[in-house]
Amino acid sequence: MLQNLINLFFPKSCAGCNSFLLSNEYVTCTECRHEIALTNHHKFKNNEAFSKFYGRIPVEFAAAFFYFHKKGIAQEMIHKLKYKGHQEIGTAIGFWYAEELKKCIEISDVDFIIPVPLHVKRLKERGYNQVTTFGESLSESLNLKYNDKILVRNIYSKTQTTKSILGRSTVVENIFGVQFDENHHNKHFLLIDDVITTGSTLEACSRELLKIPGAKISIVCMAMTQ
């Protein structure tokens, strides 16, 4: 009863189109869930996300859930998640995608979910890592350990949002670091991020994780530019 009154005076809006949500809808409206452009990467190992890293780093599997289009539903959702504090969006995407990822045998032996880290200064500025709730909901649904301590970001850099594709493409040496012990040897790490653009950030993170003896890497992101 109380929740109904709250919704009456403070109606929740869709993260994709800003229309008011119905009582049985969460984060996104039914129309946006049907309209958002899904990649279906999880159905094919040799997909375009996997091809993005082919010849650059050895990955077991790579996938993104949505296509990221300018002024599209995915862009609107991730912008609100990343800059407006709507962390429930990451939760919703994580649980939604997990239902599809359960079918992927390539990641059936994953040991840890690892988020691309923020520098401590950026984390203080924003107050949260935008992929945390995404990773935690994947962790809960897939019954995998979530570890945000193994990878660290050593260098503070400006946001990628205003950079050109060329400006994002350079892999900066030593921007990330890895902290591990023998318990992390011979493990399969599922590296997660919000959007795959050039793949340079994920490549740099993967190179650090591959310093761990016997490490295997897979990559899963919320969206991918097309």
Summary of the structure (lengths in Angstrom):
residues: 226
radius of gyration: 17.6
end to end distance: 44.2
largest distance: 56.9
contacts: 695
relative contact order: 0.17
helix: 38%
strand: 19%
